[in-house]
Amino acid sequence: MAYVIEMLDISKAFPGVRANDRVTLQVEQGSIHALLGENGAGKSTLMSILFGLYLPDSGSIKVRGKDVRITNPNIANGLGIGMVHQHFTLVHNFTVTENIILGLEPRSGLVIDRKRAAKRVREISELYGLKVDPDAKIEDISVGMQQRVEILKMLYRDAEILIFDEPTAVLTPQEIRELMGIMRRLVKEGKTILLITHKLREIKEAADFCTVLRRGRLIGTVPVAETSEQQMAEMMVGREVNFHVGKGPVKPGAVLLQVEHLNVRNAKGLLGAKDISLEVRAGEILGICGIDGNGQTELIRAITGLTGIESGRILLKGEDIAGLGIKERTELGIGHIPEDRHKHGLILDFRLDENFVVHSYDREPFSKMGVLNFGNIRANAERLIKEFDVRCGQGGVTSVRSMSGGNQQKAIVAREIDRSPEVLVVAQPTRGLDVGAIEYIHKRIIAERDKGKAILLISLELDEILDMSDRIAVLYGGEIVGVVNAAETDENELGLMMAGAARKVS
Amino acid sequence: MAKSRSALVVPSIAILLGFALGAAVLLATGRSPIDMFYAMLQSVSGKNLRADTFNPRYIGEFIVQSMPIMLTGLSVGFAFRTGLFNIGAEGQLMVGSIAAVAVGLWVQAPPVIHVLLVLLAAMLAGGLWGAIPGFLKARFNVHEVVVTIMLNYVALYLNNWAIVSIFKSVDRIKTEVIPATALLKSSALAALTNGSRLNWGFVPVLLSILVYWFLIEKTTFGYSLRAVGFNKDGALYAGMKVNRSIVSSMIIAGVFAGLAGAVITVGTFSFGRALPAAEGYGFDGIAVALVGGNAAIGVFLSGLLFGMLKAAQPLMQSQGIPKDIASIIQASIVLFIAMKYGIEYLMKKIRMRKPPVAVEEVES
């Protein structure tokens, strides 16, 4: 079978880093080809080269057998290469059709021919089974639907080769299944798909071939049907990987965190969390699952003090902390690994050592009478870097902005765990991280549970919730619609509750 | 570290480009840029290379010009480190000046103590003036740029009203002369520099630079201000009092600017003055802070640079070079600083064109 894309011997160096080192990627026409690698393995660089965002230092690219030089994204579009980005680029108060035709508006005279555009959108949508309503506004449709709009945008522009960048990160299990179906349908109609991901299960489920990169080098391309997940993971990390967190039986102790009839308003002033009651005991992990935007953020913010509450009580070891400030809560024993590590978790322009003391800079040994003790701050950083294996170029004085996402997250985890809070609120601890870092962070969180800390884990990744939690609470529409034991449930049951189709409150 | 190197290289390039542009304008109008550089050299060193004469008065005036803009530079820089844009240094300076006149004229005290009281009052007044936009920002989220700009006008007319109605200026232009006990004037310094206006004002200025450095870089207070400046949400998450930081930062910014008002009024001059318009110390401060990268030592150096540009103007004019060239240079330096990313990009391009050096293996 003919290769539709051949990237041969591609090398690309950035100052100090060889992002791609003689990488070859050959993609068969009409296949789903996965590109697998840890963060920083060179996947994005390779795709950016294909999409015309970077020029390779050496190597050649052939599209449909012809040598091409892709110097900017317009040339890539002209060659029929389209990209569905991880972060959608949609105008929220425009309709689906308006978003799709943006920049390519069909006209009749001076005005946009909306009818013709909508008709074409509907045709494409039906051809590939996308089921998108061309007249819906983006702000009214789900994230999964928005992603389909992005796909439609590519198809409307006659893309033949579609690059999907981590497409499932924001989807529910059901939506992921549907997306897999759509991808297969696209391939059946003759499209070619390049799937960038680090989720092995999705590759196993959807892809035909898988190319693995590690530290900028090509490790190999394998037919997915003949390769196990374990083998692919080992190719990716270069060592054996444990998928399932080794976790002893749960030994729950006293209730450390208790939430009673909690109501919280969201940014729009509506009740984002409604009448939530839950408790977390010492030595257990309570997982909170739900589709993004169903009250998780409000719950986290209320417990940690980032926003005030409407009504209800939040009890830490029996004491109501709902009226206290963030600092007081921190000092009483609440730790928080925030869902947005760039917005809340880190001061990106601070050095690593300064970031390690954001809660404790005003206390000995890090300062005395208001004067910082940089010797102790530095020593603290070196200790945490070593203990938590945070990889950073220059030790404590590394600018956090320059560190990889995985190591930034490790730094936050190190800081929060090192403070040894009795209640740890952990939100999306492994979003966007690679297998190695995920494994490590999971291990550290479990270790805290085993030490008798109460852990509230909020995650959009169902696998993570199922793997880590002892009990699971499901949020839907701001309410808890189910609390189940992790050992007695499965993805299907949770998925149904997450979609609001079932309830199970024990 | 690459970061600190670019913090030095970019301003240096911007300054060179600014001078180059000024020289180009001169060339284009048929005048010699050499004359301009001689004038600048003379304003800094006192030495006239053409006539081979030396007059230390120029050095004194150069320092006098640098002092207030260093302080307003610190004012703008301090607010900026907390993520606030203090356009109001001008107003804070004028309010400081009013307070200095009041304490100078109305309070009687022994020599050194009287001056200290004057400086203290000016700092206090500037701080209060800075607290207003800080409070409005923290409490009602009113943008500090709008408030400080408007307060500049309030301060200007307050000053002019006070000169006439409170301090009973006879000629409606200036107050009576402030008693010597309240002045920073020094006959020794003046004599040393051939009768320039040089005064003890440089002592509080240098102290302010030290205090700025210590507060920002070494204290927990500075740490929390910088955290708020870089990432408000991150600071909030860490339990810092973001709103309190905003108010205190604006107060301290106002203190620096208020001090500048005293240094001008009881140092450069010896009386309060009614002003037809703002004198531009606040805006010079923005330029000084910008070029100095909001760092203490940077503000010191760029304060000297802009002080030189101001001090050189009369000399340039006496050589037949329009003094506006100095303003053109000052403006274009600021412009080139604002093009930081462009300069960094060009530097990268130039570096890339060199033959590629062996790239180290990536180790992690």
Contacts between the chains, C-beta under 8 A, distances in Angstrom:
chain1	res1	chain2	res2	distance
A	13	B	356	7.4
A	13	B	359	4.8
A	15	B	359	7.9
A	16	B	359	6.9
A	16	B	360	6.3
A	16	B	362	7.9
A	17	B	359	7.4
A	17	B	362	5.3
A	18	B	359	5.6
A	18	B	361	7.2
A	18	B	362	5.7
A	40	B	364	7.7
A	57	B	356	7.7
A	215	B	362	5.6
A	215	B	364	7.2
A	216	B	362	6.4
A	304	B	237	7.8
A	306	B	236	6.8
A	306	B	237	6.7
A	325	B	239	6.8
A	326	B	236	6.9
A	326	B	237	7.1
A	326	B	238	7.6
A	326	B	239	4.0
A	327	B	239	3.3
A	327	B	240	7.7
A	327	B	241	8.0
A	328	B	239	8.0
A	329	B	239	7.9
A	330	B	239	5.2
A	336	B	237	7.2
A	338	B	237	6.0
A	343	B	231	7.5
A	343	B	233	4.8
A	343	B	234	6.9
A	344	B	233	5.4
A	344	B	234	5.7
A	344	B	236	7.7
A	344	B	237	4.0
A	345	B	234	7.1
A	345	B	237	7.1
A	346	B	231	7.6
A	346	B	234	6.2
A	347	B	227	5.2
A	347	B	230	4.9
A	347	B	231	4.8
A	347	B	234	4.7
A	347	B	235	7.2
A	348	B	230	7.1
A	348	B	231	6.7
A	349	B	230	4.3
A	349	B	231	7.4
A	350	B	226	7.5
A	350	B	227	6.9
A	350	B	230	6.5
A	354	B	223	7.2
A	358	B	227	6.7
A	358	B	234	7.3
A	358	B	235	7.8
A	358	B	237	7.9
A	358	B	238	3.8
A	358	B	240	7.9
A	359	B	238	5.5
A	359	B	239	6.3
A	361	B	220	5.6
A	361	B	223	5.3
A	361	B	224	7.5
A	362	B	220	4.6
A	362	B	224	7.7
A	367	B	219	7.9
A	367	B	220	4.7
A	370	B	219	5.2
A	370	B	220	5.2
A	370	B	221	6.2
A	371	B	218	5.8
A	371	B	219	5.6
A	371	B	220	7.3
A	372	B	218	5.8
A	372	B	219	6.4
A	372	B	220	6.0
A	372	B	223	6.1
A	391	B	364	5.6
A	394	B	1	7.3
A	397	B	1	7.4
A	399	B	3	6.3
